[in-house]
Amino acid sequence: MIYLFTVLHVLVCFVLIGIILLQPGKGADLAGAFGGQGSQTAFGPRGTVNVLTKVTTWAAIIFAITSISLTVLVARHSAGHSVLQGVQSAPAQSSQHRK
């Protein structure tokens, strides 16, 4: 089950990277570099929600769900194990020298 979620998580990561890189920036024209609105509408350059925005939203939701699921599954899988399981601590030595 962990492997399935890991593969799904990695695929969603690649989808998110690709979709985000395909989207145009908010100030894509030259006027955006100087703070002007240029030919944009009153509500900005994106008045409608397009397909890329919807795919980005759903990919982000799936990414969050797989992240939480992987965290829970790994925590349950390693419930009896500790990172410090094989480490033995030595008694602390005094830094004071006796004469």
N, C-alpha and C positions, 0 to 999 in steps of 0.2 A: 504494500500500500504506500509505503514511503517513497519507493522508486517511481510509482505512478504519479504521485504529487510532485516529485522532483522534476520529472520530465515535463509535466504540464506547466510547472512554474518556469522552467527555462524557456519553453516555447512562448509563453506569455511575455516573458522578458524581451525576447527578440521581436515579437509583434509590437510591443510598446515602443521599443527603440525605433523600429522602422516607421511606425505610424507617426510618432512625434517628429521624426526627421522629415517626413513628407509634408507636414503642415506648414503653411506660410506663416511668417511672423506677423505681429500686429502692425508694426510700422514698416511694411514691405517697400513702400515707395520712398523717394528722397525727402518728401515733406515730413515723414515720420522721424527722420534723423534730427530735425531741427525743432520738433515739437508742434509742427503745424498739422492741421487735419487734412489738408489737400483735398482730394476728391472723395473723402470718406463721408458716410452718412452721419446723421446726428447720434446714432447709437453705436458708432464704430464701424470698422470694416466688415465685421461678421454679424449681419443682422439675423441670419437664419442659422440653425444648427445643421451642419452638413454631415455626410457619412463618416468622414474622418473623425469628427468630434464624438460621434456616437460610438465608434469602434474604440477610440481612446478611453472613453468612460467605462465601457464594458470590460476592456482589457485591464484597466486599473482596478476595477471591482474584483475580477478574477484573480489578479495579482495579490490583492489584500487577503482574499479568502485562502488562496494556496499558501501564503506566508504564515497565516495564523494556523492553518491545518498542519503544516510541516512542523511548526513549533510545538503544537500539542502532541503530534505523533512521536516526535523525537524525545520529548520529555517523558512520555509514557513508556517508550522503548528502553530508555536508559534510567528508569526510576530507581533501580537498586544500585546503580553504578555511580561512582563519584570520580571527579577528576583527580582528587588527592588520595585515591584508594590505596595505591601502592607506596605512598610516601610515608616514611616514619620520621617523626620529629625528634631531634636530639635535645636534651635538656640545655637550657640557656646557661652559658657560662658567665660568671661575674666578671665585670671589667675592672674591678678593684684588685690591686695587687697587695697581698699581705706581706709584711716584713717580719 
